[in-house]
Amino acid sequence: MGDQYPKFKAAAVQTSPVFLNREATVAKACQLMQEASRHGAKLVAFPETFVPGYPYWILLDSPLKNGEWFCRLFKEAVEIPSPATDELCQGARAADIYVVIGVNEKIPVNMGTMWNTNLLIDRQGTILGKHRKLVPTFPEKMVWSRGDGSGMRVWETDIGRLGTLACGENSNTLARYALLAQGEQVHVANYPALGASTKLGQNTWIHLRAGAHSCEGKVFTLVATSTINQEMVEMLGDTEEKHQFLTSANAYSAIYGPNGEVLASIEGKEGVIYADIDIEQEIIQKQWHDITGHYNRFDVLSLNLNMDEDQPIKFLTSRPRAQDGVPAQAEAIKKLLEQSRAEQRELRKAIDLLSKRLGEEGE
């Protein structure tokens, strides 16, 4: 029979969070995991920064007016790991489903920095890893810090090799290629709801990006996009202009096959879409163009990938500490000084003794 490749059903969620409410949004995500599982899905994708929501105010006001919103978002952001991620992991395990979900991430030692992060959880309820958006898009730089290469990777699972990028990263050819070159088979792309900033609009952009990635890489792509509900409009739309912007925002989610074909899609409304994934289908497509294999010239074209993790402080030496808590180096210096003083005392004794003998001989 030869080697067998994974076959499963995938789900993409298009819905709103319980805006700026971490606990309630996590609970909603767990309910949607169960819903997807009841429909037979083994992988479910959630929108960008679903927990506790996308900071739409950066598109509505001057940065000087957004301090209160930033503070509210930070207070509801997610540490990894934390009780919030524990609940998400329990939800994934209970539903027996792989999960890719966007969160606003923070760390316990920093009070003013967040990241746009996609969190990956396996169906045993274990955190596989995370990907921080490399470069926040346009006004997003007022909210999120840049990511690093540590999450530019593909995770090996029993449903295939899984990778993810957030929103505009899916227009970054090098970022997409970096995942394909690591053997990506299933790609998750997630977005917020946005209005039409051009004649094409975000929905067309999403379709072009996702279709291109599937067609170029011969992979399956899941797109999950958020919606803006009436509660969010009332919270943020305190002027007619803002209200109009928020109510005009649209959303598009879809699942694409390895030839760029749309297998399932949803536009505008809330819902969960499903499609069957057969990894074996990628083999036939890669006969034509395997851009990370036979259809490339790595002696001519290549990519460098730095997967180091950004850290606020790097300890360049690792020094063991003495049992009393004093650094080992300081302890060693102390012993050297004591030894030197002892040697000086012995030397003085010898000089005194020699002087005494010379004096006696002179008499």
C-alpha positions in Angstrom: 0.0 0.0 0.0 2.9 2.4 0.5 2.9 5.3 2.9 -0.4 6.7 4.0 -1.0 10.4 4.6 -3.4 12.2 6.9 -7.0 12.7 6.0 -9.3 14.8 8.3 -11.9 17.6 8.4 -10.9 21.1 9.1 -12.9 24.1 10.5 -12.5 27.9 10.2 -14.4 30.2 12.6 -15.8 33.5 11.6 -17.2 35.3 14.6 -16.7 38.2 17.1 -15.0 37.9 20.4 -16.6 39.0 23.7 -14.8 42.2 23.2 -12.1 43.1 25.7 -13.3 40.2 28.0 -10.6 37.5 28.2 -12.5 35.1 30.3 -15.8 35.2 28.3 -13.9 35.0 25.0 -11.9 32.0 26.1 -15.2 30.3 27.1 -16.7 31.1 23.7 -13.7 29.7 22.0 -14.0 26.4 23.9 -17.7 26.2 23.0 -16.8 26.6 19.3 -14.2 23.9 19.7 -16.9 21.6 20.8 -19.1 22.7 17.9 -16.4 22.0 15.4 -15.7 18.6 17.0 -19.3 17.6 16.8 -19.1 18.2 13.0 -16.1 15.9 12.9 -13.3 18.5 12.7 -9.8 17.7 13.9 -8.4 21.2 13.4 -10.1 24.5 14.1 -8.7 28.0 13.2 -9.8 31.2 15.0 -9.4 34.8 13.9 -6.4 37.1 14.6 -6.1 38.3 18.2 -9.4 36.7 19.0 -8.7 36.9 22.7 -9.8 39.4 23.8 -10.2 41.2 20.4 -8.5 43.4 17.7 -7.7 47.0 18.7 -10.0 48.7 16.2 -9.6 52.1 17.9 -6.2 52.5 16.3 -8.1 53.1 13.0 -10.6 55.5 14.6 -8.8 58.1 16.6 -5.5 59.9 17.4 -3.0 57.8 19.3 -3.1 60.4 22.1 -6.7 59.4 22.8 -6.2 55.7 23.0 -4.4 55.3 26.3 -7.4 54.0 28.2 -8.2 51.5 25.4 -4.6 50.3 25.4 -4.7 49.8 29.2 -8.0 47.8 29.0 -6.5 45.6 26.3 -3.3 45.0 28.3 -5.3 44.0 31.4 -7.2 41.4 29.4 -4.2 40.2 27.3 -2.9 36.6 27.7 0.2 35.3 29.3 1.5 32.0 27.9 1.2 29.8 29.9 -1.5 31.1 32.2 -5.0 30.1 33.5 -6.4 31.4 30.2 -4.2 29.1 28.1 -4.9 26.3 30.5 -8.6 26.6 29.8 -8.0 26.7 26.1 -5.9 23.6 26.4 -8.6 21.8 28.4 -11.1 22.8 25.7 -8.9 21.4 22.9 -8.4 18.2 24.9 -12.1 17.8 25.6 -13.0 18.4 22.0 -10.1 16.2 20.7 -9.1 18.9 18.3 -6.0 20.9 17.2 -6.4 24.6 17.7 -4.8 27.7 16.2 -6.1 30.8 17.9 -5.0 34.5 17.9 -4.3 36.2 21.2 -3.0 39.5 22.5 0.1 38.2 24.3 1.9 39.8 27.3 4.6 38.6 29.6 4.7 38.9 33.4 7.9 41.0 33.6 6.7 43.8 31.2 3.9 46.2 31.8 3.7 47.9 28.5 4.4 45.5 25.7 2.1 43.1 23.8 2.4 40.9 20.8 0.0 39.7 18.1 0.4 36.0 18.7 -1.0 32.8 17.2 -1.1 30.1 19.7 -1.1 26.4 18.6 -2.5 23.7 20.8 -2.6 19.9 20.1 -5.6 17.7 20.7 -4.1 16.3 23.9 -4.3 19.8 25.3 -0.6 20.6 25.1 0.8 23.9 23.8 2.7 23.1 20.6 4.1 26.6 20.3 3.4 30.2 19.3 4.1 32.6 16.4 4.4 36.3 17.1 3.6 38.5 14.1 7.0 39.7 12.8 6.0 43.2 11.9 2.7 44.9 13.1 0.9 46.4 10.1 0.6 50.2 9.7 -1.2 51.6 12.9 -0.8 48.3 14.7 2.7 49.4 15.7 1.0 51.6 18.3 -0.2 48.4 20.1 2.1 45.5 19.4 5.8 45.0 19.4 7.6 43.1 16.6 7.9 39.3 16.8 10.9 37.2 16.2 12.1 34.2 14.2 11.5 31.6 17.0 7.9 31.2 15.8 8.8 31.0 12.1 8.5 27.3 12.1 6.3 24.3 11.2 4.9 21.9 13.8 4.8 18.2 13.1 1.4 16.7 14.0 -0.6 13.6 13.2 -2.8 15.6 10.8 0.2 17.0 8.9 2.9 19.7 9.2 1.1 22.8 10.5 2.2 26.5 10.0 0.6 29.9 10.6 1.0 33.6 9.8 -1.1 36.5 10.9 -3.0 38.9 8.6 -0.6 41.0 6.4 2.3 38.5 7.0 0.5 36.4 4.4 1.6 39.0 1.8 5.2 38.5 2.8 6.6 36.1 0.2 9.8 35.3 2.2 7.7 34.5 5.3 5.5 32.2 3.4 8.4 30.5 1.7 10.2 30.0 5.0 7.2 27.8 6.2 6.9 26.0 2.9 10.7 25.2 2.9 10.2 23.5 6.3 7.6 21.2 4.7 4.4 23.0 5.6 1.3 21.0 4.5 -1.5 22.9 6.3 -1.4 26.7 6.6 -3.6 28.9 8.9 -4.0 32.6 8.1 -6.2 34.8 10.3 -7.5 38.4 10.1 -9.7 41.0 11.8 -12.8 42.5 10.1 -12.0 45.6 8.1 -13.8 47.9 5.7 -12.8 48.5 2.1 -9.7 50.8 2.1 -9.3 50.3 -1.7 -11.7 49.4 -4.6 -10.6 45.8 -4.1 -11.1 45.6 -0.3 -9.7 43.3 2.3 -11.8 40.3 1.3 -10.3 40.3 -2.2 -6.8 40.7 -0.6 -7.4 37.7 1.6 -8.6 35.6 -1.3 -5.6 36.6 -3.4 -3.1 35.8 -0.6 -4.6 32.5 0.5 -5.2 31.3 -3.0 -1.6 32.2 -4.0 -0.1 30.4 -1.0 -2.0 27.3 -1.7 -1.3 27.4 -5.4 2.4 28.2 -5.0 3.1 25.9 -2.1 0.6 23.2 -3.0 -0.8 23.2 0.5 -4.2 23.5 2.2 -4.9 27.0 3.6 -7.4 27.9 6.3 -8.5 31.5 6.7 -10.3 32.6 9.8 -11.5 36.2 10.1 -13.2 38.1 12.9 -16.5 40.0 12.7 -17.6 43.2 14.4 -20.8 42.8 16.3 -23.3 45.4 17.6 -21.8 45.5 21.1 -18.4 46.5 19.6 -20.0 49.1 17.4 -21.7 50.7 20.5 -18.4 50.5 22.5 -16.2 52.1 19.9 -18.6 54.1 17.6 -19.1 57.2 19.6 -19.3 59.4 16.5 -21.2 59.0 13.2 -18.0 58.6 11.3 -16.7 55.8 13.6 -20.1 54.1 13.6 -20.1 54.1 9.8 -16.6 52.7 9.6 -17.4 49.8 12.0 -20.7 48.9 10.5 -19.2 48.8 7.0 -16.4 46.4 8.0 -16.7 43.0 6.3 -15.2 39.6 6.8 -14.3 36.7 4.6 -13.1 33.2 5.7 -12.3 30.2 3.5 -10.5 26.9 3.1 -8.4 26.4 0.0 -7.1 23.2 -1.6 -3.5 22.7 -2.9 -4.4 23.9 -6.4 -5.8 27.2 -5.1 -9.5 26.0 -5.3 -11.9 27.3 -2.7 -13.3 24.3 -0.8 -15.6 26.3 1.5 -16.1 30.0 2.3 -18.3 32.4 4.2 -18.6 36.2 3.8 -20.1 38.9 6.0 -22.1 36.7 8.5 -20.9 34.6 11.5 -20.4 30.9 11.2 -18.1 27.9 11.1 -17.1 26.4 7.7 -15.7 22.9 7.1 -13.7 21.1 4.4 -12.1 17.7 4.0 -8.3 17.7 3.9 -6.4 15.0 2.1 -2.7 15.6 2.3 -2.1 13.0 -0.4 -3.6 15.5 -2.9 -0.5 17.7 -2.5 1.7 15.1 -4.1 0.0 15.3 -7.6 0.1 19.1 -7.5 3.8 19.1 -6.6 4.6 17.2 -9.8 4.2 20.6 -11.5 5.9 23.0 -9.2 7.6 22.1 -6.0 9.3 25.4 -5.2 11.1 24.0 -2.2 12.2 20.9 -4.1 12.7 20.1 -7.8 11.3 23.3 -9.1 14.0 25.6 -7.7 17.7 26.3 -8.0 19.1 26.7 -4.5 22.5 27.5 -5.9 20.9 30.6 -7.5 18.1 31.5 -5.0 18.2 30.9 -1.2 16.7 32.3 2.0 18.3 33.0 5.4 16.1 32.4 8.5 17.1 33.6 11.9 15.1 31.6 14.5 16.7 33.3 17.6 14.2 34.5 20.2 14.3 38.2 21.1 15.0 38.7 24.8 15.2 42.0 26.8 18.4 40.8 28.5 21.0 38.2 27.5 23.4 36.8 30.0 26.7 36.3 28.2 28.2 34.2 30.9 26.8 31.5 33.2 28.4 31.7 36.6 27.7 29.2 39.4 26.8 30.8 42.8 28.2 29.8 46.1 26.0 28.2 48.7 25.7 31.3 50.8 24.4 33.3 47.8 27.7 35.2 47.1 28.8 34.9 43.5 31.5 32.2 43.0 33.8 34.8 41.4 33.6 37.1 44.4 34.2 34.1 46.7 37.3 33.2 44.7 38.7 36.7 44.9 38.1 36.7 48.6 40.1 33.5 49.0 43.0 34.9 46.9 43.2 38.0 49.1 43.3 36.0 52.2 46.0 33.8 50.8 48.0 36.9 49.7 47.7 38.4 53.2 48.9 35.2 54.8 51.9 35.1 52.4 52.7 38.7 53.3 52.7 37.8 57.0 55.0 34.9 56.4 57.3 37.1 54.4 57.5 39.7 57.2 58.4 37.0 59.7 61.2 35.8 57.4 62.5 39.4 57.0 62.4 40.0 60.7 64.2 36.8 61.4 66.9 37.5 58.8 67.4 41.0 60.1 67.8 39.7 63.6 70.4 37.2 62.6 72.4 39.8 60.6 72.3 42.0 63.6 73.7 39.3 65.9 76.5 38.5 63.5 77.5 42.2 63.3 77.9 42.3 67.1 
